[in-house]
Amino acid sequence: MLPELHASIAAFMQCATQWRSGFGGRTGLDYPACIQILKLHRRRWRHESPDDPIVTTPLSELIADIQIIEAAMLRVDNERREQEEEK
């Protein structure tokens, strides 16, 4: 993993349990829950590693990166669903 992606991946992993789902599967992340989770974890991380990018990167940038990962995962989900329907 590229070092500059560490904070974004770590933030996404903290939100990975916050998927909203419908009849067709995942529909997106629950962002109010993600923001709360990140705020809570950032307090702990700030004490453990004050210079870590997960602490120094603005929350708005982390959320923007999480949205990119989310969009890619939803795209993969849709492709898999289409492949299954073709079978």
GISUL-V446913 format. One record per residue. N is the residue number from 1. RES is the residue in three letters. PSI is psi in whole degrees, -180 to 180 (* if undefined). OMEGA is omega in degrees with one decimal (NA if undefined). Layout:
# GISUL-V446913
n:N res:RES psi:PSI omega:OMEGA
n:N res:RES psi:PSI omega:OMEGA
This chain:
# GISUL-V446913
n:1 res:MET psi:137 omega:177.6
n:2 res:LEU psi:137 omega:-177.4
n:3 res:PRO psi:-34 omega:-178.1
n:4 res:GLU psi:-11 omega:177.9
n:5 res:LEU psi:-7 omega:-176.6
n:6 res:HIS psi:-51 omega:-175.9
n:7 res:ALA psi:-43 omega:-178.4
n:8 res:SER psi:-43 omega:179.4
n:9 res:ILE psi:-44 omega:179.1
n:10 res:ALA psi:-41 omega:178.8
n:11 res:ALA psi:-44 omega:179.4
n:12 res:PHE psi:-42 omega:-179.1
n:13 res:MET psi:-33 omega:177.1
n:14 res:GLN psi:-28 omega:-179.0
n:15 res:CYS psi:-3 omega:-171.5
n:16 res:ALA psi:-15 omega:177.9
n:17 res:THR psi:5 omega:-173.6
n:18 res:GLN psi:31 omega:179.0
n:19 res:TRP psi:138 omega:169.4
n:20 res:ARG psi:143 omega:-176.8
n:21 res:SER psi:153 omega:174.8
n:22 res:GLY psi:-165 omega:-178.9
n:23 res:PHE psi:-29 omega:-179.1
n:24 res:GLY psi:5 omega:-178.6
n:25 res:GLY psi:-152 omega:-177.6
n:26 res:ARG psi:141 omega:178.0
n:27 res:THR psi:-16 omega:-179.9
n:28 res:GLY psi:172 omega:179.8
n:29 res:LEU psi:151 omega:174.8
n:30 res:ASP psi:96 omega:-172.3
n:31 res:TYR psi:-37 omega:174.6
n:32 res:PRO psi:-40 omega:177.5
n:33 res:ALA psi:-43 omega:179.0
n:34 res:CYS psi:-44 omega:-179.0
n:35 res:ILE psi:-44 omega:177.8
n:36 res:GLN psi:-46 omega:179.4
n:37 res:ILE psi:-46 omega:-178.8
n:38 res:LEU psi:-40 omega:178.0
n:39 res:LYS psi:-44 omega:179.5
n:40 res:LEU psi:-46 omega:-178.3
n:41 res:HIS psi:-35 omega:-179.7
n:42 res:ARG psi:-34 omega:176.2
n:43 res:ARG psi:-47 omega:180.0
n:44 res:ARG psi:-46 omega:-179.0
n:45 res:TRP psi:-35 omega:-179.5
n:46 res:ARG psi:-37 omega:178.7
n:47 res:HIS psi:-37 omega:-177.0
n:48 res:GLU psi:-43 omega:-175.1
n:49 res:SER psi:79 omega:-174.4
n:50 res:PRO psi:-21 omega:-178.9
n:51 res:ASP psi:0 omega:-178.8
n:52 res:ASP psi:139 omega:179.5
n:53 res:PRO psi:-27 omega:178.8
n:54 res:ILE psi:-25 omega:179.4
n:55 res:VAL psi:-38 omega:-173.5
n:56 res:THR psi:-19 omega:178.5
n:57 res:THR psi:131 omega:178.3
n:58 res:PRO psi:144 omega:-179.1
n:59 res:LEU psi:-37 omega:-179.9
n:60 res:SER psi:-36 omega:177.5
n:61 res:GLU psi:-40 omega:177.9
n:62 res:LEU psi:-43 omega:179.6
n:63 res:ILE psi:-42 omega:178.0
n:64 res:ALA psi:-42 omega:178.4
n:65 res:ASP psi:-39 omega:176.8
n:66 res:ILE psi:-40 omega:179.7
n:67 res:GLN psi:-34 omega:177.0
n:68 res:ILE psi:-46 omega:178.7
n:69 res:ILE psi:-44 omega:179.3
n:70 res:GLU psi:-48 omega:-179.3
n:71 res:ALA psi:-41 omega:178.7
n:72 res:ALA psi:-41 omega:-179.7
n:73 res:MET psi:-39 omega:177.9
n:74 res:LEU psi:-37 omega:177.4
n:75 res:ARG psi:-44 omega:177.8
n:76 res:VAL psi:-43 omega:177.6
n:77 res:ASP psi:-45 omega:-179.8
n:78 res:ASN psi:-41 omega:178.4
n:79 res:GLU psi:-42 omega:178.6
n:80 res:ARG psi:-43 omega:179.8
n:81 res:ARG psi:-42 omega:178.4
n:82 res:GLU psi:-40 omega:178.7
n:83 res:GLN psi:-40 omega:179.2
n:84 res:GLU psi:-37 omega:179.9
n:85 res:GLU psi:-31 omega:179.8
n:86 res:GLU psi:-24 omega:-177.1
n:87 res:LYS psi:* omega:NA
